[in-house]
Amino acid sequence: MFDKILLPTDGSEFSEHEVERAIKALSDDGEIIILSVAAKLEATTPFQSKKNIARMNKGFLEEAHANVNRMARRFDKHVKVKRMVVTGIPSETIVEVAEKEDVDLIIIAASGKSGLQRFFIGSVAEKVLKSTERDVLLIHN
């Protein structure tokens, strides 16, 4: 059993499988941290509209909050759930949050591909696996 588990979510149906595993792996008085990483666009040329970029960034944040809230609702009321939305690069941010929060386990979904691609791990999951010293449970879809 694990006392503190990090569940990164991108809102895909595949990240929802993480919930089932987390419930089984969590100690009785443990904590789940649900994390969604929102992208942040920056203007790279003078031709890009700052207003449009700001609107898109706002949309990314709203989507990340919705992803976290949707996943949090899947847990019973007695489970201690912490919700986090952070702006950044997903793989790097997941590893940083895992370290900062001192989690025991990261549960992350593999990409949901079909055919030959189903044998490969998604790029975010692969980068997390290679970048952290924390235990990682990779959920195949």
Secondary structure, 3 states (H helix, E strand, C coil): CEEEEEEECCCCCCCCHHHHHHHHHEEEEEEEEEEEEECCCCCCCCCCCHHHHHHHHHHHHHHHHHHHHHHHCCCCCCCEEEEEEEECCHHHHHHHHHHHCCCCEEEEECCCCCHHHHHCCCHHHHHHHHHCCCEEEEECC
